[in-house]
Amino acid sequence: MGAEGAEGEGAEPHGGDELDFLMGSFESMADELRRALKSLAKARDRFEVVVEGMDQAVFRLNGKKQVKLANHAACELLGLEEPPLGEKVTKLLPELAPLIDGEVESDELELPGGRLVLAQHSRMRVSRGSVLVLYNIGHLRRLERVRKDFVA
């Protein structure tokens, strides 16, 4: 009986030490996870500031060619107040179909309203999505015409 009592007494502190160790490990992992999430949130915020500050229209598309992100310039270009999340970009701008379908990587397009843009589409390596950037080049074409008229 004395042997059993000794074994029982030895198991309890040992078990408590294991629980303490596990609790400490979980707390440590939780702290590490909180730090990682905070770091990711800061990186996301920096990314959003950059994308929103761009003059170019930027769209992030998923594998189904639906808009997952659109910056302010993209909304302005489309005449929308809110990003068209979930919409197929080819429904919003049918002129982009050859570009989005991979027939070409970049193209100059005239959008409704006479806006001239250089559109570039790049597939993302990490996911099945892609990025579409539209540069307003109407002002460049006007300057080019002025230069040609001046030279002639």
DRENPA-3360 file (N, C-alpha, C; in nm, 2 decimals, always signed):
BEGIN
1 = MGAEGAEG = +0.08/-0.12/+0.00/+0.00/+0.00/+0.00/+0.09/+0.12/+0.00 ~ +0.20/+0.12/+0.07/+0.29/+0.23/+0.08/+0.34/+0.26/-0.06 ~ +0.37/+0.16/-0.14/+0.42/+0.18/-0.27/+0.32/+0.25/-0.36 ~ +0.19/+0.21/-0.35/+0.09/+0.28/-0.43/+0.08/+0.42/-0.39 ~ +0.08/+0.45/-0.26/+0.07/+0.59/-0.21/+0.18/+0.67/-0.26 ~ +0.30/+0.62/-0.26/+0.42/+0.69/-0.31/+0.40/+0.72/-0.46 ~ +0.35/+0.62/-0.54/+0.34/+0.63/-0.68/+0.23/+0.74/-0.71 ~ +0.12/+0.73/-0.63/+0.01/+0.83/-0.65/+0.06/+0.97/-0.62;
9 = EGAEPHGG = +0.14/+0.98/-0.51/+0.18/+1.12/-0.48/+0.28/+1.17/-0.58 ~ +0.37/+1.08/-0.64/+0.46/+1.13/-0.74/+0.39/+1.17/-0.87 ~ +0.28/+1.10/-0.90/+0.21/+1.13/-1.03/+0.14/+1.26/-1.03 ~ +0.09/+1.30/-0.91/+0.02/+1.43/-0.91/+0.10/+1.55/-0.94 ~ +0.22/+1.57/-0.87/+0.30/+1.69/-0.91/+0.35/+1.68/-1.05 ~ +0.39/+1.56/-1.09/+0.44/+1.54/-1.23/+0.33/+1.58/-1.33 ~ +0.21/+1.53/-1.30/+0.10/+1.57/-1.39/+0.07/+1.72/-1.39 ~ +0.08/+1.78/-1.27/+0.07/+1.93/-1.26/+0.17/+2.00/-1.34;
17 = DELDFLMG = +0.30/+1.95/-1.33/+0.41/+2.01/-1.41/+0.38/+2.00/-1.56 ~ +0.33/+1.89/-1.61/+0.30/+1.88/-1.75/+0.19/+1.98/-1.79 ~ +0.09/+1.99/-1.71/-0.02/+2.09/-1.74/+0.03/+2.23/-1.74 ~ +0.12/+2.26/-1.64/+0.18/+2.39/-1.64/+0.26/+2.42/-1.76 ~ +0.34/+2.31/-1.80/+0.42/+2.32/-1.92/+0.33/+2.35/-2.05 ~ +0.22/+2.27/-2.06/+0.13/+2.28/-2.17/+0.06/+2.42/-2.17 ~ +0.02/+2.46/-2.06/-0.04/+2.60/-2.05/+0.06/+2.70/-2.09 ~ +0.18/+2.69/-2.04/+0.28/+2.79/-2.08/+0.31/+2.78/-2.23;
25 = SFESMADE = +0.31/+2.66/-2.29/+0.33/+2.65/-2.43/+0.22/+2.71/-2.51 ~ +0.09/+2.69/-2.47/-0.03/+2.74/-2.54/-0.02/+2.90/-2.53 ~ +0.01/+2.95/-2.41/+0.02/+3.09/-2.39/+0.12/+3.15/-2.48 ~ +0.24/+3.08/-2.49/+0.34/+3.13/-2.58/+0.30/+3.13/-2.72 ~ +0.24/+3.02/-2.77/+0.19/+3.01/-2.90/+0.08/+3.12/-2.93 ~ +0.00/+3.14/-2.83/-0.11/+3.25/-2.85/-0.04/+3.39/-2.86 ~ +0.06/+3.41/-2.78/+0.13/+3.54/-2.80/+0.20/+3.55/-2.93 ~ +0.26/+3.45/-2.98/+0.32/+3.45/-3.11/+0.22/+3.47/-3.22;
33 = LRRALKSL = +0.11/+3.41/-3.21/+0.00/+3.42/-3.31/-0.05/+3.57/-3.31 ~ -0.07/+3.63/-3.19/-0.11/+3.76/-3.18/-0.01/+3.86/-3.25 ~ +0.11/+3.83/-3.22/+0.22/+3.92/-3.29/+0.21/+3.90/-3.44 ~ +0.20/+3.78/-3.49/+0.19/+3.75/-3.63/+0.07/+3.82/-3.69 ~ -0.04/+3.81/-3.63/-0.16/+3.88/-3.68/-0.15/+4.03/-3.68 ~ -0.09/+4.08/-3.58/-0.07/+4.23/-3.57/+0.03/+4.27/-3.69 ~ +0.13/+4.19/-3.71/+0.22/+4.22/-3.82/+0.15/+4.21/-3.96 ~ +0.07/+4.11/-3.97/-0.01/+4.10/-4.10/-0.10/+4.21/-4.12;
41 = AKARDRFE = -0.17/+4.26/-4.01/-0.26/+4.37/-4.02/-0.19/+4.50/-4.06 ~ -0.07/+4.52/-4.01/+0.01/+4.64/-4.05/+0.05/+4.63/-4.19 ~ +0.09/+4.51/-4.24/+0.13/+4.49/-4.38/+0.01/+4.52/-4.47 ~ -0.11/+4.46/-4.43/-0.23/+4.48/-4.51/-0.26/+4.63/-4.52 ~ -0.25/+4.70/-4.40/-0.28/+4.85/-4.40/-0.19/+4.92/-4.49 ~ -0.06/+4.89/-4.49/+0.04/+4.95/-4.58/+0.01/+4.93/-4.73 ~ -0.03/+4.80/-4.76/-0.07/+4.76/-4.89/-0.19/+4.84/-4.94 ~ -0.29/+4.85/-4.85/-0.41/+4.93/-4.89/-0.38/+5.07/-4.91;
49 = VVVEGMDQ = -0.30/+5.13/-4.83/-0.26/+5.27/-4.85/-0.19/+5.29/-4.99 ~ -0.10/+5.20/-5.03/-0.04/+5.21/-5.15/-0.14/+5.20/-5.27 ~ -0.22/+5.09/-5.26/-0.31/+5.07/-5.37/-0.41/+5.18/-5.39 ~ -0.46/+5.23/-5.27/-0.56/+5.33/-5.28/-0.50/+5.46/-5.33 ~ -0.37/+5.48/-5.30/-0.31/+5.61/-5.35/-0.27/+5.61/-5.49 ~ -0.28/+5.50/-5.56/-0.24/+5.49/-5.70/-0.34/+5.56/-5.79 ~ -0.29/+5.63/-5.89/-0.37/+5.69/-5.99/-0.43/+5.59/-6.09 ~ -0.37/+5.48/-6.10/-0.41/+5.37/-6.19/-0.52/+5.29/-6.13;
57 = AVFRLNGK = -0.61/+5.25/-6.22/-0.72/+5.16/-6.17/-0.66/+5.02/-6.15 ~ -0.68/+4.97/-6.03/-0.62/+4.83/-5.99/-0.73/+4.74/-5.95 ~ -0.74/+4.63/-6.01/-0.83/+4.52/-5.98/-0.76/+4.40/-5.94 ~ -0.80/+4.33/-5.84/-0.75/+4.19/-5.81/-0.86/+4.10/-5.84 ~ -0.84/+4.00/-5.92/-0.94/+3.91/-5.97/-0.91/+3.77/-5.91 ~ -1.02/+3.70/-5.88/-1.00/+3.56/-5.84/-0.99/+3.47/-5.97 ~ -0.98/+3.34/-5.95/-0.97/+3.24/-6.06/-1.10/+3.24/-6.15 ~ -1.21/+3.29/-6.10/-1.33/+3.30/-6.18/-1.35/+3.43/-6.25;
65 = KQVKLANH = -1.24/+3.52/-6.24/-1.24/+3.65/-6.30/-1.34/+3.75/-6.24 ~ -1.36/+3.72/-6.11/-1.45/+3.81/-6.03/-1.36/+3.91/-5.96 ~ -1.41/+4.03/-5.94/-1.34/+4.13/-5.87/-1.34/+4.10/-5.72 ~ -1.21/+4.09/-5.66/-1.19/+4.07/-5.52/-1.15/+4.20/-5.45 ~ -1.09/+4.29/-5.53/-1.04/+4.42/-5.48/-1.04/+4.52/-5.59 ~ -1.08/+4.64/-5.57/-1.08/+4.74/-5.66/-1.05/+4.87/-5.59 ~ -0.95/+4.95/-5.64/-0.91/+5.07/-5.56/-1.01/+5.18/-5.61 ~ -0.99/+5.30/-5.55/-1.07/+5.42/-5.57/-1.07/+5.46/-5.72;
73 = AACELLGL = -0.95/+5.45/-5.78/-0.93/+5.49/-5.92/-1.02/+5.39/-6.01 ~ -1.02/+5.27/-5.97/-1.10/+5.17/-6.05/-1.25/+5.20/-6.04 ~ -1.29/+5.24/-5.92/-1.43/+5.28/-5.90/-1.47/+5.40/-5.98 ~ -1.38/+5.50/-5.98/-1.40/+5.62/-6.06/-1.41/+5.59/-6.21 ~ -1.32/+5.51/-6.25/-1.32/+5.47/-6.39/-1.45/+5.41/-6.43 ~ -1.51/+5.33/-6.35/-1.63/+5.26/-6.38/-1.75/+5.34/-6.34 ~ -1.73/+5.46/-6.28/-1.84/+5.54/-6.24/-1.92/+5.48/-6.12 ~ -1.85/+5.41/-6.03/-1.92/+5.35/-5.92/-1.87/+5.41/-5.79;
81 = EEPPLGEK = -1.96/+5.41/-5.69/-1.93/+5.46/-5.56/-1.86/+5.35/-5.47 ~ -1.90/+5.23/-5.49/-1.85/+5.12/-5.42/-1.77/+5.02/-5.51 ~ -1.67/+4.95/-5.46/-1.61/+4.85/-5.54/-1.71/+4.74/-5.59 ~ -1.70/+4.69/-5.71/-1.79/+4.59/-5.76/-1.75/+4.45/-5.72 ~ -1.73/+4.43/-5.60/-1.68/+4.30/-5.55/-1.78/+4.19/-5.59 ~ -1.72/+4.08/-5.64/-1.79/+3.96/-5.68/-1.84/+3.97/-5.83 ~ -1.83/+4.08/-5.89/-1.87/+4.10/-6.03/-1.76/+4.05/-6.12 ~ -1.80/+3.99/-6.23/-1.70/+3.95/-6.33/-1.65/+4.08/-6.40;
89 = VTKLLPEL = -1.52/+4.09/-6.41/-1.47/+4.21/-6.47/-1.51/+4.22/-6.62 ~ -1.53/+4.11/-6.69/-1.57/+4.12/-6.83/-1.71/+4.16/-6.84 ~ -1.79/+4.15/-6.74/-1.93/+4.20/-6.74/-1.93/+4.35/-6.73 ~ -1.83/+4.40/-6.64/-1.82/+4.54/-6.62/-1.76/+4.61/-6.74 ~ -1.66/+4.55/-6.80/-1.58/+4.61/-6.91/-1.56/+4.49/-7.01 ~ -1.66/+4.47/-7.10/-1.65/+4.36/-7.20/-1.53/+4.38/-7.29 ~ -1.48/+4.50/-7.31/-1.36/+4.52/-7.40/-1.24/+4.45/-7.35 ~ -1.24/+4.41/-7.22/-1.12/+4.35/-7.16/-1.12/+4.20/-7.18;
97 = APLIDGEV = -1.22/+4.14/-7.24/-1.23/+3.99/-7.25/-1.10/+3.93/-7.31 ~ -1.05/+3.98/-7.43/-0.93/+3.92/-7.48/-0.81/+3.92/-7.39 ~ -0.80/+4.03/-7.32/-0.69/+4.05/-7.22/-0.71/+3.95/-7.10 ~ -0.82/+3.95/-7.05/-0.85/+3.86/-6.93/-0.84/+3.72/-6.97 ~ -0.88/+3.68/-7.09/-0.88/+3.54/-7.13/-0.74/+3.50/-7.17 ~ -0.64/+3.59/-7.16/-0.50/+3.55/-7.19/-0.46/+3.56/-7.33 ~ -0.54/+3.61/-7.42/-0.50/+3.62/-7.56/-0.39/+3.72/-7.58 ~ -0.38/+3.83/-7.49/-0.28/+3.93/-7.49/-0.25/+3.96/-7.35;
105 = ESDELELP = -0.13/+4.02/-7.32/-0.09/+4.06/-7.19/-0.12/+4.20/-7.16 ~ -0.11/+4.29/-7.26/-0.15/+4.43/-7.25/-0.21/+4.48/-7.38 ~ -0.29/+4.58/-7.36/-0.36/+4.64/-7.48/-0.40/+4.78/-7.45 ~ -0.41/+4.86/-7.56/-0.47/+4.99/-7.55/-0.61/+4.97/-7.59 ~ -0.70/+5.03/-7.51/-0.84/+5.01/-7.53/-0.91/+5.15/-7.51 ~ -1.02/+5.17/-7.59/-1.11/+5.28/-7.57/-1.23/+5.23/-7.49 ~ -1.25/+5.28/-7.37/-1.36/+5.24/-7.29/-1.48/+5.33/-7.32 ~ -1.60/+5.29/-7.27/-1.72/+5.37/-7.29/-1.69/+5.51/-7.23;
113 = GGRLVLAQ = -1.73/+5.61/-7.30/-1.71/+5.75/-7.26/-1.58/+5.80/-7.33 ~ -1.52/+5.73/-7.41/-1.40/+5.77/-7.49/-1.27/+5.77/-7.41 ~ -1.27/+5.71/-7.29/-1.15/+5.70/-7.21/-1.05/+5.60/-7.28 ~ -0.93/+5.65/-7.30/-0.83/+5.56/-7.36/-0.74/+5.51/-7.25 ~ -0.72/+5.38/-7.24/-0.64/+5.32/-7.13/-0.54/+5.22/-7.19 ~ -0.43/+5.20/-7.12/-0.34/+5.09/-7.14/-0.37/+4.99/-7.03 ~ -0.42/+4.87/-7.07/-0.46/+4.77/-6.98/-0.35/+4.66/-6.97 ~ -0.31/+4.62/-6.85/-0.21/+4.52/-6.83/-0.27/+4.41/-6.73;
121 = HSRMRVSR = -0.26/+4.29/-6.77/-0.32/+4.18/-6.69/-0.20/+4.08/-6.66 ~ -0.19/+4.05/-6.53/-0.08/+3.96/-6.49/-0.14/+3.85/-6.40 ~ -0.11/+3.73/-6.43/-0.15/+3.62/-6.34/-0.06/+3.62/-6.22 ~ -0.12/+3.58/-6.10/-0.05/+3.57/-5.98/+0.01/+3.43/-5.97 ~ +0.14/+3.43/-5.92/+0.21/+3.30/-5.92/+0.16/+3.21/-5.80 ~ +0.12/+3.28/-5.69/+0.09/+3.21/-5.57/-0.06/+3.16/-5.57 ~ -0.15/+3.23/-5.63/-0.29/+3.18/-5.63/-0.34/+3.18/-5.78 ~ -0.46/+3.14/-5.79/-0.52/+3.13/-5.92/-0.57/+3.26/-5.97;
129 = GSVLVLYN = -0.55/+3.36/-5.90/-0.61/+3.50/-5.93/-0.51/+3.57/-6.02 ~ -0.55/+3.70/-6.04/-0.47/+3.79/-6.13/-0.49/+3.93/-6.09 ~ -0.40/+4.02/-6.15/-0.41/+4.16/-6.12/-0.43/+4.23/-6.26 ~ -0.52/+4.32/-6.26/-0.55/+4.40/-6.38/-0.52/+4.55/-6.34 ~ -0.44/+4.61/-6.42/-0.41/+4.76/-6.40/-0.44/+4.83/-6.53 ~ -0.52/+4.94/-6.51/-0.56/+5.03/-6.62/-0.50/+5.16/-6.61 ~ -0.41/+5.20/-6.70/-0.35/+5.33/-6.70/-0.42/+5.43/-6.79 ~ -0.46/+5.54/-6.74/-0.52/+5.64/-6.83/-0.42/+5.70/-6.92;
137 = IGHLRRLE = -0.43/+5.68/-7.05/-0.32/+5.73/-7.14/-0.38/+5.84/-7.24 ~ -0.51/+5.88/-7.21/-0.57/+5.98/-7.30/-0.49/+6.11/-7.30 ~ -0.44/+6.15/-7.19/-0.36/+6.28/-7.19/-0.23/+6.26/-7.27 ~ -0.17/+6.14/-7.27/-0.05/+6.12/-7.34/-0.08/+6.12/-7.49 ~ -0.19/+6.07/-7.53/-0.23/+6.07/-7.68/-0.25/+6.22/-7.72 ~ -0.32/+6.29/-7.63/-0.34/+6.44/-7.67/-0.21/+6.51/-7.68 ~ -0.12/+6.49/-7.59/+0.02/+6.55/-7.60/+0.09/+6.51/-7.73 ~ +0.07/+6.38/-7.77/+0.14/+6.33/-7.89/+0.08/+6.40/-8.01;
145 = RVRKDFVA = -0.05/+6.42/-8.01/-0.11/+6.49/-8.13/-0.07/+6.64/-8.13 ~ -0.05/+6.70/-8.02/+0.00/+6.84/-8.02/+0.14/+6.85/-8.07 ~ +0.22/+6.75/-8.03/+0.36/+6.75/-8.08/+0.36/+6.73/-8.23 ~ +0.28/+6.63/-8.28/+0.28/+6.61/-8.42/+0.23/+6.73/-8.50 ~ +0.13/+6.80/-8.44/+0.08/+6.92/-8.51/+0.18/+7.03/-8.51 ~ +0.26/+7.04/-8.40/+0.36/+7.14/-8.39/+0.47/+7.12/-8.49 ~ +0.51/+6.99/-8.50/+0.62/+6.95/-8.59/+0.58/+6.97/-8.73 ~ +0.45/+6.94/-8.77/+0.40/+6.95/-8.91/+0.38/+7.10/-8.94;
% end
